[in-house]
Amino acid sequence: MEEQVNFCIDLATEKMNDSVNHLQSELSKIRAGRANTSVLDGVNVDYYGTPTPISNMASLSTPDARTIFIQPWEKNTVPDIVNSINAANLGFNAQDTGDKIIINIPILTEERRIELVKQVKTEIENCKISIRNTRRDANDELKTLNKDGLSDDALKIAEEKIQALTDKYVTQIDAIFEVKEKDILTV
């Protein structure tokens, strides 16, 4: 019975960790005024009939805080990449220079910064919901084990461990939010 309880706690830990990793991945796509190639992670280009991430068909670099250079490996893909970036509605336009693409990142306005913070808050709340759902699932599994012979004391201890895990991850998420909010609001 103890093995099943430990497995349940380990599974909850793994799922909560995955939620935080997903959150960090999503937040990296939200730009904070500085050029970052990760803003292009969600953009796919039709490359010989297959949707392909830009990073798989070009080298990306940020020579300064407000510019992204894209150097496609095949020159004939430049117009397709430009069209895909512009169609993605990321808040900036890609410029075709013939053999490479330049993206100038505009300075964020105050209202755009506030809008981005709201977007971050939405992602944070989704992650917290995921953590709470994991806690609920783990507690349901523990209650099932309780019906199958797990003692009430062991159930209570396991539920307290799950709650402590939940609290730990929610605190971690709040810290991530504070850092990202400060990053976005810093001019």
Protein Blocks (a to p, Z undefined) as FASTA:
>chain_A
ZZmmmmmmmmmmmmmmmmmmmmmmmmmmpcghiacfklmmmpccdeehiacdfklmcccd
dfbfkbccdddfblklmmmmmmmmmmnonopacddehjaccdddddddfklmmmmmmmmm
mmmmmmmmmmmmmmmmmmmmmmmmmmnopafklmmmmmmmmmmmmmmmmmmmmmmmmmmm
mmmmpZZ
